[in-house]
């Protein structure tokens, strides 16, 4: 029996454990394997579990989040040290009147552009630099919260953050994409010309780029090292800018040097070349795990497929899946039989699902809802044909945040229509009491990276689609007292959930059913 959270180092506001929290803690502490997988649905209190894990065990722990909002949430509620990426801290030395103002290229420059990053000695690094002060605190912290990108950048390119006993990957379903984003890189013909490098004869094949990187790496490194020494002895702004550019180019060449064509994909866009990692698992240890003895993967949508994508054998992970504490009747997920919504849908089928949408809205005028459309084209179609268009909010691809703010402030009957709300936003209580999902959110099968990954793993698109579907369902249900129904109109969902059931968490499957008719809206309490 665990003592109360306050006795385990939690703030005084946490006097009792929620159901399942002690079991999740013990699952990690008692795990016979290095990696633990905690499938914790919304409302399980992941932050309390992961922060008290550190104080209970004495393990020096770093908690990674995928968004700044989640980082804020942990940092504001628990006694942890917070570290952001360098661009979040203004460079005092570059400000007007600062020691290196002559290197200033823009107002409000962050520490990522500081002259110290190219070798110039800045006395503020010892005290007075917001970033290096935060970095020093992070290196001393028993419990650190940061984001995936800042962690990987510091561990791979920086001086590191010291030795840790435990790494917690929060929102771990996003970890493969975070690693891919960190590894992805770009070169342009302009970058190559500035570094005095020729382009490969064939810029569209990875074999050619890898051979090219093997040939150019040693010479470019010597060139960068020489310029770096010159800059340390005194250099003008143009030399500093040149060194920055050469170092960025060297970083890409270094990554491709010694790689294999099966691990990478190159796509060409005009005179720019994008390099995408395909085998995420091949890099996870070196950029994310760093030999830390205890690794915790946790998410409401974590599955064994996530572990496989990270290069782990799911059989070597200790799994703990907690059932949802939210009553199923308050969070129904109902497939309303309508039509198979895909590129083969004809005019009659389109009119059918448009009519279904209005039938659902007509019976729910006393509450607010969200329609997840899967595309802006469908969002515009609803906005143009719905009898309730005056109450619909239709954001553009660049106005989602402002549209969400308007929606939150609006009254009953308002509906937000968008393809871009499956992650990153929460709508508790009466902010959203129903959701309509028009289509199983399959990724674009024509996108080059998706094509390449599908060739390596045919089930990968289904895994991505399931993650998006489950994440969308979770937007409106945030506590046991909350209420949000989800209605899915795409008839493909029955086959999808039967075929790829293993990719969905149990709390999702427990709430799912299929219906020939639109269910009556749950009564409001």
N, C-alpha and C positions, 0 to 999 in steps of 0.2 A: 504494500500500500504506500503510495507516494504521499509525502506531506503536501499541504496546500501550495499553490503556485508562489505565494508571497514568501514562503519558507525556502523556495528554490531559486530565489533571486529575481522573481518577477515584481513589477510595481505593485503597490498596495491595492490598486483597483482590481487586481486579479486574485480574488479570495478563494475561489473554488475552480475545480477543473470542469471543463465541458465533457460530456459523454465521449469516450473514446480517446481522449488526449493522453491519459496515463498509459493506455495500451500502445499507442503509437510511440511514445517515448521509450517504453520498455522494448519494443520491437527493434529499435535502433541500437540501444545499449546492449541488448542480448544477442544481436545478430552475429552469426558465426562467419559471415562473409564481409568483405570490405565494403561492398555497395549495398545500401538499403533502398527499397522503393516504397514510398508512402503514397498510396492513392487516397487522398483526403479531400472529400467533396467540400463545396462552398459551405462555410459556417463551422468547419471543423476546428478553426483556430490554429492554422499552420504557424503563424508568427510566434505564438506563445510556446508551441511545441519546440520549435527550432532554437529559440533564444534560451529557454530553460534547459534544453539539452546541454548547452555549453556550461551553464552554471552547475548543473547536477553532476556532470562527468569531470569537470575541470579541463575539458578539451578546449584548446584555442580554436575558435570557430570563425569561418567566414561564410556569410550568407549572401548568395547572388540573387538578384532580381532582374527581371527583363524590362522593367520600366521605371522611370524616375518616380512615378506616382506610388508604386509599390515600395520603393526605397524610402520615400517620405513616410509612408504608413508605418513601416517597421521602426524607422528612426524616431518618429514622434511618440510612439507608444512604449518603447522598450529602451533600457539602458545599453545602447550599442554605440559604436563609433561609425560615422558615416563618411564614405569617400566617393567622390564623383570623378568623372573624367576631367582631364586638364582644361578643356575648353570651358568648363563651368566656373573656373576661377579667373578673375581678371588679372592680367600681368601688370603689376605695379611699375616695373622697370620700363615698360613701353608707354606708359601714360605721359602726357605732356609734362615736362619737368622731371621725368624719370631718368634713371641712369642711362638707359638705352633708347631714349626717345627718337634718336636718329634712325633706328631700325623700324619705327612704327609704320605700318602699311595701312592700318584702318583703325577707326575709333572702336574702343571697347574690345581690343584684342585679348584673347584668353591666353592662359599659360602654355597652351599647346603651340603658340607662336613665339614664345619667349626666346630671346637670343641664347639663353643657357642651353636650349635644346640642340644647338649646333656647336656647342663647345665654348662659348664665351663665359667667362667667370662672372657670376652675379652674386654679390654678397648677401642678397636677400634670400638666397637658398638656405642660409643658416638660420635666419629668423626674419619674419616680415613678409614672406611670400605666402599668399593664401593657400596655394596648392602644396608647396613643400611643407608648410606647417601642418596641413591636413594629412599629408603623406607620413610625416613623422608620427602623428597621433595614431594613424592606422597601423603603423609598424609596431606600436606598443600595445594596441588594443587587444583585450582578451576575446571580445566579440566584435566583429567588423561586418557591416553591411555595405555592399557596393553592387554595381551592376556588372553583367557579364562582360561587356566590352571594356570597361575600365579595368576589371580584373585581368583579363587576358592580355591587354596592352601592357600593363605594369609587370606582369609575370614574364612575358615574352620579350618585350623591348626595354623595360625599365630595370630597376635594381631589385625588384621583388618586394614583397611585403612581409618577409620573414617566414618562419616555419609554422605550419598549421597542423592541427590534429584532425580537424573535421571540415569538410567542404559541404555546404548545403546548397543545392541547386533548386531554388524555388521556381515555380512555373516551369518545371523541368521538361514539359512537353515542347517548350520553345528552345530548349538547349541545342538541339541539332541545328536549327536555323541561326541561333546566335553564333555558333562555331563557324558555320558557313559564311555568315556575314563578316566575321573577323578575318577569315582566310581569303575571301574574295578580293581581287585587286584589279587595277586598270592601268594600262599603258597607252600612250598615244604616239603617233609619229613625231609630234612636237617634243614629247619627253625624250624620245630616242635621239632626236637631232640635238637637243640641248646637252645630252650626255655624250655626244659624238659616237653613237652606236648605229650600225646599220640594222635594218629590219630583217627578219628571216625571209628566205626566198618564198616560202609558203606560209602566209600569216593565218591560214584557216585550219591548220592541223596542229595538235598538241605535240606530236613527235618533232615537228620542225622547231617549235618554240623551246622545247626541252633541250634539243641539240644546240640551239642558239644560246640558251642560258648557260649550258655547260661550257661553251666556248668563250662567252663574254664575262662570266662571273669574276674570275681572278683579276683581269685587267681593270674592270670597273671598280672593284673593291680597292685596288691600289690607287686609282684615280681619286676616289672619294676620301681615302685616308690622307692623301697628300693635301687635298684642299682643306680637309679638316684641320690639319696641323697649321696651315697658313692662316686660317680663320682664328685659331687660338692666339696667334702672334699679333693679330690686329688685321681687321678687314672692314671693308665698306659694306653698305646694305646690299649691293648687287652680289657680292661674294657670298653673303649669308643666304640670300635667296637662291643662288645657284647650288649651294651645298644642300639646302633643303630639298630641292628638286632632284639632285643626284641621289640623295639618300632614299627618297621615295622610289626612284627607279631601281636602285640596288635592292631594296626590300622585295620588289616583285621578282627580280632576277634570282635573288637568293631563294625564294620560295619555289621557283620552277627548277632551279639547279638540283639535279639528282632525283627529280620527281619521275613518276611514270604516267604514261598517257591515259591509263585507266582511271587515275585519281583526279583528273582535271578535264575541264571543257573550256575551249576558247570560243567566244562569239565576237563577231566583227561588226562594228557600227561606224560606218564611214572610215575615219582615220584613227579610230579608238578601238582597243582590243581589251575585252573583259575576260578575266580568268575565274572560273567557278570551280570550287572543290566538289567532287562527286562522292568520294569515299570519306565521309565525315569521321567515321570511327578510326581511320588511320591517324588522325591528328588530335583526338580528344585527350589522350594522356599528356601530350606535350604542350597543349595550349590551355587545357581546362583543368584536368585533375592534378597534374604535377606531383604525382607520387604521394599525395595526401592519404594517410592510412584509413580514414573513415569518410565515405562519400554518401550523402543522402540526396536522393532524387525525390522530389515531392511535387504533386500537382493534382488537381481535381480530375485531369484527363490523362494522367500517366498510364501507359500500358507497356506490356512486354515488347511491343513493337518499337516504342521509344528507346528502350534499352538496346535493342538490336541496331537501331539507327546510330546510336552512340558507340557502336562497336563492341557492346557487351553481350555476353551469353546470358539470356534471362535466367537460366538455371543457376547461375552463380550470383544472383541478386536475391537478398532476403526481402520478400514482399509482404506488405501489410496493407490490406484494403479495408477501409472503414466504411460502413454503410452510412448513407445520408441520414442526418437527424431531422431533415425537413419532411413532414408528412407528405406522402405521395399524392393525397387528394388536393394538396395545396400547390402542387407543381406538375400537373398532368402534361404529358407529351402525347399528343393525339395526331395520328395520321388520318386526315380527312380525305377519303378517296375522291380524287378529282380527275387527274390526267397525268400521263408521263410527260414531264416537262423537260424537253431537250430540243435539239435542232430539228427534229422531225415533226414537232408539234404543228398542226395545221391551224387554220383560222378558227374552226369550230372549237378546238381544244383551248386556244387562247381565250376565246370568249367565255369558255366554261370557267377557267381559273379566275378571270377578271370578275365574273359574277360571284364566284365563291368568296373572293376578297370582300366584296361589298356586302354579301350576306353576313359575314363575320362582323364587319364593322357596324352594320345596322343594329345588331343585337348587343353592341358594347359601347354605346354612345355615352355611357356614364363613367367610362374609364379611359385611360391612355394606353397606347400600344405602339409596337414597333413592327414594321414589315421588313424582313431581310430578303432582298430581292435577288441577290446573286449577280446582278449587273445593273448598270445605270440605265440601260435600254428598257428593262422591265420596270424600273422605278418610274421612268418617264411615262411608260404606258399606263401604269396605275394612276399616276397624277392626271393624265389626260382623259381617262375614261371613267374614273370613279365618281359616283354621285356625291362623294364626301370630299372632293378635291379641295374645297375651301378650308378644310381642317387638316389637310396633309402638309407636312413639312418635308420638302425635297431638297437636301443639300447637294451641292456640286462636289466634284472630287477634291476641291480645295477649301470647302467651307464646312466640313463635317463638324468641327469643334464648335463653331459659332451656332450651327443648326441645333446641336445637342443642347447648348445653353438655352436657346429659345424654347426648345421642347420641354426642358426641365421646368421652365417658368410658366408654361402654358397650362390651361385648365383641362378638365375632362373632355373627351371626344377628340383630342389631338392625337395624331398618329405620325410617327417619324418613319419615312420610307427611304431605305438606303441599303446598298450592298456592302458597306464598310463599317459595320458595327458588331461583327462577330467577336471581336476582342477589344480590350483597351477601355471599355466604358461599362459602368455598372449603373443599374436603374432600380434601386430598392423601393419597396413599399408602393405608394400610389404613383411613383414616377413611371412605372410600366407594369400593367396588370395582365397584359396578353401580348403574345408575339405570333406573327405568321412567318413561317419559313416557306418560301415559294418553291425552292429547288434544293435538292441535295447539292452541297457546294463543292462540286468536283473542281479541281484545279485545271487550268488551261492546258490541255493535252498537247498543244502545238508549241508551247514555250520551250526553248531549246534545253534548258536545264532539266525541266520536268521530263522531256523526251529521253534525255541521257540517263536520268536516275531510274526511269521506268524500264529502260533496257536492262539495267542491272537488277531491278527488283520490281516485278510486275504488280505487286500489291501496294507499292508506295503511293500512287495517286489515291487509292482507297483510304489509306492511313491518313493522308493529308485532309481528305474530305471529311472523315470521321472527326478529326480534331476540330475542324471548323464548325461542324454541325453541333458537337457537344458544347463547344465554347459559346456558340450563339444561344443555345438553350439556357446557359448559365447567366446571361446578362440581366435577367429580370427577377431572379430569385436569390436573395442575399441573406436571409435569416429564417429561423423556424416559424416566425410569426408572419413572414411575407407571403404573398400569393401571386403566382404568375403562371398562366396556362400557355402552352406552346402548341400551335396548330401547324402541321406540315402538310402541304398540298401536293407534293410531288409523289406520284405513285411508285416511282423508283425506290422509295425509301424502304418498302417492305422487303424487296429483294436485297437491297443494300445491307440492311440490318441482319438479315438471315445469313448472308454470305460473309460479312465482315464483323460479326458479333464480337469476336475476340478483340477488336480494336476499340470497343466502347467500354467505359467503366460500368460497373454493376448498378450504381445509383441512377444512371441514365436509363438502363434497360428496365429497371424496376418501375419506372414511371411511364413507360411507353405502351401504347395500345393503338389499334386501328379501328376506324369507325366509318360506316357508309354515309353517315350524316354529320352535320356540324353539331357538336355538343352544345348544350345550353351553357352560357357563361356561369362560372361558379358564383354563388351569392357573395356579395361584399359584406364584410363584418363591420 
